[in-house]
């Protein structure tokens, strides 16, 4: 099956009222690596399409790219025909690398050279799924907090130790935006769109996609510990399994050590060496992470959540929660978010990915965003979110 770009009809760059747009749309380029995942690609493009539809004008446009302009095979066997190759002159504001299976084999010199050229032009760069491998290989993630699919984390950290890997679903660090796989790129794009054009638009997009809980940049991937440690530390894996099975009634560390036949001192050393924290801190993190899931996904009261996660009192639970997540459980339940996040939305109307000035080159191919916006004009939600 081939997915090829269609010839779009002309669509005037005007708002529903007929007035000219105040500024040109932001332009995204999505560089497709061989065996990229279609789910991640859709998760970054569809929010842009819906943003245009709900706004009733072209806030964003996008192009899919391959290094030579030829078809790219996705991880599910579908062949995608990109809009252009890397040598096509395009005025891009943001470049996002879309990875998938086997990024070590999929990233070539042509990719890294082109990405380095984009960085020299001060373009904003990002990646989804395992696309971070291409940016890391190009030396463009050194010192940047980076998210990638958990399956790729160990290999990426070993190959590029200067990359500051995070287990967050997505990370935005200065002019870099990276997301792990699956639907996490959707959360990242909703976050960026909200910073660009307001939370009302981002909320409207999530409603259209029946996406009932938008995850934030503090949400973490569930990384299987056995994938991080392999089979080299069976006792540590056993201890963590015991912790995870006993969140409501935490087991004392001396008892944990006895269960797996190690001393308390050995237990401390294992956690410090492989998990970079004390056993008590790790146990607390597991309990607080579980509490956050219950607050967001159930109707349990805060007192019930505290009890289910092994806290003897609600004040102690609230104190630990605030220290770890930067907000009290009540604010988490209400979806208010951290003061930093609220301030970012208030102070950054254009967000970190503000568009560059200037019109697009006449040599550019026509973005499929124009066709999508034209087709959306008959939808009842067209221009339903005033900006």
C-alpha positions, -999 to 999 in steps of 0.1 A, spaced: 0 0 0 13 34 -9 3 67 7 10 95 -17 4 132 -15 -26 145 -34 -28 176 -55 -44 202 -32 -68 230 -42 -59 266 -35 -70 279 -2 -67 316 7 -47 324 38 -75 342 55 -94 338 87 -132 329 87 -140 365 87 -119 371 56 -91 391 71 -55 382 64 -36 361 88 -15 382 112 15 359 107 26 330 85 19 295 97 45 275 115 61 249 92 71 214 104 92 190 85 89 153 95 120 133 86 110 97 82 136 70 90 133 35 76 110 14 97 95 44 115 62 39 134 31 52 118 14 56 152 40 82 162 39 100 129 1 103 131 4 114 167 24 145 157 6 154 125 -30 149 134 -30 175 162 -17 201 137 -44 192 112 -71 195 139 -56 228 152 -61 243 117 -96 229 115 -108 242 148 -91 276 142 -106 278 107 -72 290 93 -38 276 87 -19 279 119 4 251 109 17 234 77 39 203 74 59 182 50 70 146 52 106 141 42 131 113 34 168 118 27 163 112 -10 126 119 -15 119 82 -22 93 60 -5 100 50 31 89 16 46 71 20 79 75 -6 107 41 -22 98 51 -27 61 32 3 47 52 24 22 48 61 25 57 85 -3 71 117 13 64 152 1 101 160 -6 137 150 -1 162 167 22 177 186 -8 144 202 -16 145 239 -6 120 242 22 116 270 48 111 250 79 106 263 114 108 229 131 123 195 121 111 163 139 128 130 132 103 100 132 120 68 142 109 32 149 125 -2 147 163 -5 145 174 32 146 210 22 146 206 7 111 182 34 99 203 65 106 228 73 78 254 100 71 229 118 49 205 122 78 230 135 103 246 159 78 213 174 69 202 177 106 235 194 114 228 219 86 193 225 100 208 232 134 233 257 120 203 276 106 189 278 142 160 255 133 141 239 162 147 202 163 128 173 178 122 135 176 96 109 183 99 73 192 135 63 185 142 93 163 163 107 191 191 84 179 195 104 147 199 137 167 222 121 192 244 107 164 246 141 148 258 155 182 226 177 185 214 163 219 246 167 240 235 183 273 198 183 264 172 165 284 159 138 260 130 114 259 130 82 237 112 49 237 123 29 267 134 0 245 161 23 231 172 40 263 200 17 274 217 15 239 213 53 234 229 61 268 258 37 262 265 50 227 260 87 235 267 93 272 265 131 269 228 129 262 207 136 294 182 108 290 149 111 308 121 86 315 95 113 309 69 107 281 82 139 264 109 165 272 111 201 260 145 216 267 152 249 250 150 244 213 147 206 215 115 186 218 116 148 221 89 123 228 88 86 235 67 63 213 31 54 209 7 82 217 32 102 238 40 125 208 3 135 208 7 147 244 38 167 234 21 183 204 -10 193 225 14 209 250 32 229 223 0 239 206 -14 251 239 17 272 244 14 286 209 -23 293 208 -38 288 242 -52 259 263 -87 262 248 -74 251 214 -54 222 229 -84 211 249 -106 213 218 -82 190 199 -81 165 227 -119 164 227 -121 158 190 -97 129 194 -117 116 224 -84 119 244 -98 121 279 -65 127 298 -37 148 283 -5 138 300 21 164 309 58 166 307 61 153 343 44 120 334 69 91 331 72 60 308 67 27 325 102 13 318 105 -24 327 133 -26 351 144 -59 337 150 -42 304 173 -16 321 192 -41 342 190 -72 320 195 -105 339 227 -93 357 210 -83 390 183 -109 398 183 -99 435 176 -63 427 148 -72 404 133 -94 431 135 -66 457 118 -42 433 91 -68 425 84 -71 463 82 -33 466 57 -31 437 36 -59 452 35 -42 486 26 -5 482 -3 -4 505 16 -20 534 53 -12 527 78 -38 539 107 -26 561 141 -25 543 156 -50 568 128 -75 559 134 -69 522 170 -77 526 162 -108 545 138 -121 519 164 -120 492 193 -131 514 214 -99 513 226 -76 541 210 -41 546 244 -27 534 244 -47 502 208 -36 496 218 0 498 248 -5 475 227 -22 449 202 6 447 229 33 447 249 16 420 221 6 396 192 29 404 212 59 417 191 64 448 185 48 482 160 19 486 137 40 507 137 68 481 129 43 453 101 27 474 87 62 481 88 70 443 68 38 435 42 47 461 38 83 449 37 73 413 9 49 421 -9 77 441 -7 100 410 -23 73 389 -51 69 414 -57 106 416 -59 111 379 -77 79 369 -101 71 398 -127 89 420 -110 78 452 -107 105 478 -73 118 487 -76 101 521 -83 68 503 -54 73 479 -31 80 508 -41 48 526 -39 27 494 -3 38 489 9 32 524 8 66 540 -3 67 576 -17 102 574 -30 126 548 -8 155 558 23 133 555 11 121 521 5 157 509 39 168 521 57 140 503 36 145 472 43 182 470 80 177 475 82 151 447 58 164 421 59 201 430 21 204 437 -3 191 464 -25 161 456 -56 184 455 -42 205 426 -33 172 408 -68 160 412 -82 193 399 -58 193 370 -44 227 379 -8 218 372 24 232 386 30 269 390 58 267 365 34 252 339 8 279 345 34 306 343 47 292 310 13 294 294 8 329 308 41 343 297 47 325 264 19 332 239 40 319 211 58 291 230 93 279 224 84 270 188 74 305 176 73 308 138 101 325 119 95 356 100 93 356 62 72 339 35 78 305 22 99 300 -10 79 297 -42 99 265 -49 84 247 -20 59 218 -26 24 226 -15 18 213 21 -9 187 25 -21 210 54 -38 232 27 -58 202 13 -68 191 48 -80 226 57 -100 229 25 -117 196 31 -124 206 67 -144 237 58 -176 216 56 -171 202 91 -194 216 119 -163 221 140 -146 243 114 -135 276 131 -152 265 163 -124 277 186 -119 315 182 -83 328 184 
